[in-house]
Amino acid sequence: MKAAVTVKENYVFRRIYRKGKSSVQPCLVVYCQRNRQGATRLGVTVSTKLGKAVVRNRVRRRLREMYRLHLPEMKKGYDVILVGRVKAVHMPYAAMDRQYVQALQALGLWEDRT
């Protein structure tokens, strides 16, 4: 993923947590806030409560892949932060994907192209 499409600065994460909208699902939390750049950017956060580095990295990879696959259906111009929760460790990918789409729909970020 290119650096231009990621959120890395701590102050940006804090601003989105404070002022953005959120949708809570059993395996993940999605925060979003409109940005002025016209491009959608992604930030991923996973707590050490999930397990050791291998487990946390697997959850991160899954979250980034869900974002990548559903990016064409998402509205443009938002900063999106995905927070992995403990249930994401043992949940099948298909179930995580369904919850991710439900969260996007709840936040109004999902554009149905059918």
Backbone as JSON, one array per atom type, in Angstrom:
{
  "sequence": "MKAAVTVKENYVFRRIYRKGKSSVQPCLVVYCQRNRQGATRLGVTVSTKLGKAVVRNRVRRRLREMYRLHLPEMKKGYDVILVGRVKAVHMPYAAMDRQYVQALQALGLWEDRT",
  "N": [[0.85, -1.17, 0.0], [0.56, 2.21, -0.8], [2.33, 4.98, 0.67], [1.0, 7.39, 0.59], [-1.66, 6.79, 0.84], [-2.14, 6.0, 3.41], [-2.76, 6.39, 6.93], [-0.67, 7.58, 9.32], [0.24, 9.28, 11.31], [0.11, 10.11, 14.74], [-1.46, 12.24, 15.75], [-3.41, 12.5, 13.81], [-4.78, 10.07, 14.0], [-5.82, 10.42, 16.62], [-7.48, 12.66, 16.2], [-9.41, 11.59, 14.45], [-10.52, 9.58, 16.06], [-11.68, 11.22, 18.01], [-13.37, 13.11, 16.66], [-14.58, 11.78, 14.56], [-16.97, 9.44, 13.05], [-18.2, 6.26, 14.24], [-18.45, 2.67, 13.98], [-19.29, -0.23, 15.6], [-18.43, -3.58, 15.62], [-18.46, -7.14, 16.35], [-15.85, -8.18, 15.78], [-14.32, -6.06, 14.88], [-13.72, -2.48, 14.84], [-14.79, 0.36, 13.13], [-13.7, 3.5, 12.33], [-14.41, 6.68, 10.92], [-13.8, 9.66, 9.03], [-14.42, 12.54, 7.15], [-12.09, 13.73, 4.74], [-10.01, 16.31, 3.28], [-8.67, 15.69, 1.03], [-9.59, 14.17, -1.06], [-8.95, 11.57, -1.59], [-9.25, 8.26, -0.31], [-8.01, 7.24, 2.79], [-6.22, 4.86, 4.82], [-5.93, 3.6, 8.12], [-4.61, 1.3, 10.43], [-5.11, -0.39, 13.45], [-4.07, -2.51, 16.01], [-4.37, -4.14, 19.04], [-2.11, -5.19, 21.67], [-3.37, -7.03, 23.19], [-4.45, -8.98, 21.62], [-2.59, -10.94, 21.07], [0.63, -12.41, 20.37], [3.2, -11.1, 18.13], [2.96, -12.43, 15.64], [0.28, -13.2, 15.5], [-1.03, -10.72, 15.73], [-0.08, -9.45, 13.41], [-1.24, -11.08, 11.44], [-3.95, -10.46, 11.78], [-3.86, -7.74, 11.11], [-3.09, -7.94, 8.39], [-5.35, -9.2, 7.31], [-7.31, -7.21, 7.77], [-6.32, -5.1, 6.18], [-6.52, -6.33, 3.67], [-9.31, -6.71, 3.38], [-10.09, -4.04, 3.25], [-8.75, -3.29, 0.86], [-10.0, -4.93, -1.09], [-12.64, -4.01, -1.01], [-12.5, -1.35, -1.61], [-13.26, -0.18, -4.16], [-16.07, -0.09, -3.88], [-16.47, 1.74, -1.9], [-17.17, 5.07, -0.66], [-15.39, 7.95, -1.77], [-12.73, 10.0, -0.42], [-12.4, 9.86, 2.4], [-11.01, 9.37, 5.68], [-10.2, 6.36, 7.07], [-10.17, 4.28, 9.84], [-9.3, 1.16, 11.0], [-9.86, -0.97, 13.64], [-8.71, -3.78, 15.13], [-10.31, -6.32, 17.0], [-10.42, -8.61, 19.84], [-11.92, -10.89, 19.16], [-11.43, -11.16, 16.48], [-9.24, -12.75, 16.07], [-9.84, -15.51, 16.07], [-11.9, -15.68, 14.3], [-13.4, -16.65, 11.21], [-12.34, -15.59, 7.92], [-14.39, -14.89, 6.09], [-16.57, -14.25, 7.75], [-15.53, -12.05, 9.1], [-15.32, -10.32, 6.94], [-18.01, -9.92, 6.23], [-18.88, -8.53, 8.51], [-17.32, -6.24, 8.28], [-18.38, -5.06, 5.94], [-20.97, -4.57, 6.88], [-20.39, -2.64, 8.83], [-19.4, -0.56, 7.22], [-21.73, 0.03, 5.78], [-23.37, 0.93, 7.87], [-22.08, 3.28, 8.52], [-22.48, 4.76, 6.3], [-20.68, 4.69, 4.22], [-20.73, 2.94, 2.15], [-21.24, 2.37, -1.21], [-23.63, 1.14, -3.17], [-23.21, -0.6, -6.03], [-24.85, -1.98, -7.74]],
  "CA": [[0.0, 0.0, 0.0], [1.37, 3.41, -0.91], [2.35, 5.82, 1.88], [0.04, 8.49, 0.43], [-3.02, 6.35, 1.15], [-2.19, 5.49, 4.78], [-2.72, 7.32, 8.04], [0.39, 7.11, 10.2], [0.54, 10.23, 12.38], [-0.7, 9.91, 15.94], [-2.44, 13.31, 15.91], [-4.51, 12.22, 12.88], [-5.57, 9.01, 14.65], [-6.57, 11.0, 17.75], [-8.55, 13.52, 15.68], [-10.49, 10.75, 13.91], [-11.19, 8.97, 17.21], [-12.43, 12.23, 18.74], [-14.38, 13.81, 15.88], [-15.17, 10.95, 13.51], [-18.07, 8.52, 13.36], [-17.7, 4.9, 14.43], [-19.37, 1.54, 13.95], [-18.69, -1.31, 16.37], [-18.82, -4.94, 15.28], [-17.78, -8.03, 17.29], [-14.43, -8.43, 15.52], [-13.59, -4.85, 14.51], [-14.36, -1.18, 14.97], [-14.43, 1.21, 12.01], [-13.84, 4.94, 12.53], [-14.22, 7.39, 9.66], [-13.99, 11.1, 9.02], [-14.18, 13.11, 5.82], [-10.85, 14.5, 4.61], [-10.04, 17.3, 2.2], [-7.72, 15.29, 0.01], [-10.27, 13.52, -2.16], [-8.57, 10.15, -1.62], [-9.54, 7.54, 0.92], [-6.79, 6.78, 3.45], [-6.46, 3.79, 5.78], [-5.09, 3.39, 9.29], [-4.94, 0.03, 11.08], [-4.63, -0.49, 14.82], [-4.33, -3.81, 16.64], [-3.86, -4.11, 20.4], [-1.29, -6.32, 22.1], [-4.25, -7.99, 23.84], [-4.8, -10.03, 20.67], [-1.6, -12.0, 21.11], [1.99, -12.03, 20.01], [3.35, -10.37, 16.88], [2.48, -13.21, 14.49], [-1.19, -13.14, 15.52], [-1.41, -9.33, 15.44], [0.21, -9.18, 12.0], [-2.24, -11.78, 10.64], [-5.18, -9.67, 11.84], [-3.59, -6.55, 10.3], [-3.12, -8.3, 6.96], [-6.75, -9.44, 6.95], [-8.02, -5.93, 7.73], [-5.88, -4.38, 4.98], [-7.04, -7.01, 2.49], [-10.73, -6.38, 3.28], [-10.13, -2.66, 2.76], [-8.31, -3.27, -0.54], [-11.0, -5.55, -1.95], [-13.9, -3.26, -1.01], [-12.25, 0.06, -1.9], [-14.08, 0.34, -5.27], [-17.45, 0.15, -3.47], [-16.51, 2.74, -0.84], [-17.15, 6.48, -1.04], [-14.04, 8.51, -1.79], [-12.49, 11.21, 0.37], [-12.55, 9.62, 3.84], [-9.98, 8.7, 6.45], [-10.81, 5.19, 7.7], [-9.31, 3.56, 10.78], [-9.82, -0.15, 11.37], [-9.31, -1.44, 14.9], [-8.98, -5.2, 15.32], [-10.7, -6.71, 18.35], [-9.94, -9.93, 20.23], [-12.64, -11.94, 18.44], [-10.92, -11.27, 15.11], [-8.16, -13.74, 16.03], [-10.36, -16.84, 15.78], [-13.04, -15.59, 13.39], [-13.09, -16.91, 9.8], [-12.22, -14.38, 7.1], [-15.69, -14.55, 5.49], [-17.38, -13.6, 8.78], [-14.95, -10.72, 9.3], [-15.65, -9.53, 5.76], [-19.42, -9.52, 6.36], [-18.97, -7.49, 9.54], [-16.71, -5.03, 7.73], [-19.37, -4.46, 5.03], [-22.05, -4.03, 7.73], [-19.9, -1.41, 9.44], [-19.37, 0.48, 6.18], [-23.11, 0.42, 5.5], [-23.86, 1.69, 9.01], [-21.46, 4.61, 8.49], [-22.83, 5.44, 5.05], [-19.52, 4.7, 3.31], [-20.91, 1.89, 1.15], [-21.99, 2.73, -2.4], [-24.07, -0.09, -3.83], [-23.03, -0.39, -7.47], [-25.67, -2.92, -8.52]],
  "C": [[0.9, 1.24, 0.0], [1.27, 4.26, 0.36], [1.32, 6.94, 1.79], [-1.38, 8.08, 0.8], [-3.11, 5.74, 2.54], [-2.17, 6.64, 5.78], [-1.69, 6.79, 9.02], [0.61, 8.02, 11.41], [-0.44, 10.06, 13.54], [-1.77, 10.99, 16.09], [-3.63, 13.11, 14.96], [-5.4, 11.12, 13.45], [-6.42, 9.6, 15.77], [-7.72, 11.87, 17.27], [-9.71, 12.68, 15.15], [-11.24, 10.05, 15.04], [-12.13, 9.97, 17.88], [-13.6, 12.79, 17.93], [-15.1, 12.96, 14.85], [-16.35, 10.13, 13.99], [-17.49, 7.12, 13.51], [-18.83, 3.89, 14.33], [-18.66, 0.37, 14.6], [-19.3, -2.64, 15.94], [-18.07, -5.88, 16.24], [-16.28, -8.21, 17.03], [-13.64, -7.18, 15.13], [-14.41, -3.61, 14.78], [-13.87, -0.34, 13.79], [-14.72, 2.65, 12.4], [-13.66, 5.61, 11.18], [-14.46, 8.88, 9.87], [-13.65, 11.6, 7.62], [-12.86, 13.86, 5.83], [-10.97, 15.44, 3.42], [-9.16, 16.91, 1.04], [-8.36, 14.6, -1.18], [-9.95, 12.04, -2.29], [-8.92, 9.52, -0.28], [-8.23, 7.0, 1.49], [-7.15, 5.78, 4.54], [-5.44, 3.84, 6.91], [-5.55, 2.12, 9.97], [-4.32, 0.01, 12.45], [-5.03, -1.85, 15.37], [-3.65, -3.79, 18.01], [-2.99, -5.33, 20.7], [-2.13, -7.36, 22.85], [-4.57, -9.17, 22.93], [-3.83, -11.19, 20.72], [-0.24, -11.48, 20.72], [2.02, -11.47, 18.59], [2.79, -11.12, 15.68], [0.96, -13.1, 14.38], [-1.65, -11.73, 15.15], [-1.19, -9.01, 13.96], [-0.8, -9.87, 11.08], [-3.55, -10.99, 10.62], [-5.02, -8.4, 11.01], [-3.69, -6.84, 8.81], [-4.56, -8.54, 6.48], [-7.52, -8.13, 6.82], [-7.62, -5.13, 6.48], [-6.43, -5.01, 3.7], [-8.53, -6.72, 2.3], [-10.89, -4.96, 2.73], [-9.8, -2.61, 1.27], [-9.38, -3.82, -1.47], [-12.28, -4.72, -2.07], [-13.7, -1.78, -1.33], [-13.07, 0.58, -3.08], [-15.54, 0.63, -4.88], [-17.59, 1.24, -2.41], [-16.56, 4.15, -1.43], [-15.73, 7.0, -0.92], [-13.94, 9.72, -0.85], [-12.68, 11.05, 1.87], [-11.26, 9.06, 4.42], [-10.68, 7.58, 7.22], [-9.78, 4.54, 8.6], [-10.02, 2.26, 11.15], [-9.1, -0.61, 12.63], [-9.71, -2.89, 15.07], [-9.31, -5.48, 16.77], [-10.3, -8.16, 18.59], [-10.64, -11.04, 19.46], [-12.14, -12.13, 17.02], [-9.86, -12.35, 14.97], [-8.69, -15.09, 15.56], [-11.51, -16.84, 14.78], [-12.6, -15.9, 11.96], [-13.11, -15.61, 8.99], [-13.58, -13.95, 6.54], [-16.59, -13.83, 6.5], [-16.86, -12.19, 9.07], [-15.34, -9.8, 8.15], [-17.09, -9.04, 5.82], [-19.57, -8.4, 7.39], [-18.38, -6.18, 9.07], [-17.71, -4.31, 6.81], [-20.53, -3.88, 5.83], [-21.63, -2.72, 8.38], [-19.86, -0.28, 8.43], [-20.78, 0.96, 5.85], [-23.68, 1.27, 6.63], [-23.3, 3.11, 9.02], [-21.81, 5.4, 7.23], [-21.67, 5.54, 4.07], [-19.69, 3.73, 2.15], [-21.77, 2.43, 0.01], [-22.36, 1.45, -3.12], [-24.06, 0.14, -5.33], [-23.85, -1.33, -8.33], [-26.86, -2.25, -9.12]]
}
